[in-house]
């Protein structure tokens, strides 16, 4: 992609293809959204949420940040969760990490990254909690990938601890939080068997 002009041309082509498949798609889309999923994932450009699950616009409400973190001090992430739960009434919140995550890899290195250092501190704390078992893993990519999985598990816990999710469960809302990982090398999702619905 060499210029902004190319982006507009690709958008025009894409829009035309959608209209050929469904002439009224954009009319209906403009009327509102009703997604069943909130998908929280990394900002990495190789993790195209809608494409990897063959979803159309309107199917998935997406939040992205470096290393898919949900921090109680991050008003952006919390606002997204509140909107998804209270306004959109989503039935599923998916926390999706990805193997080879640069943010997770940085947390394993002992060097300063400026403002970014503050962002990944949460991942570094997860590493310290599991340092003994992670350090036993011989290959660095495997250590990173194990921390990716542990980070997803921790972020699912963080989602479950938000007041919006706890209140939804208290009111009997059908809402499940899931933890999964995307494998960049195969293009497939891995179920970490982390599924929380307020009963467990």
Secondary structure, 3 states (H helix, E strand, C coil): CCCHHHHHHHHHHHHHHHHHHCCCHHHHHHCCCCCCEEEEEECCCCCCHHHHCCCCCCCEEEEEECCCCCCCCCHHHHHHHHHHHHHCCCCEEEEEEECCCHHHHHHCCCCCCCHHHHHHHHHHHHHHHCHHHHHCCCCHHHHHHHHHHHHHHHHHHHHHCCHHHHHHHHCCCCCEEEEEEEECCCCEEEEEEEEECCCC
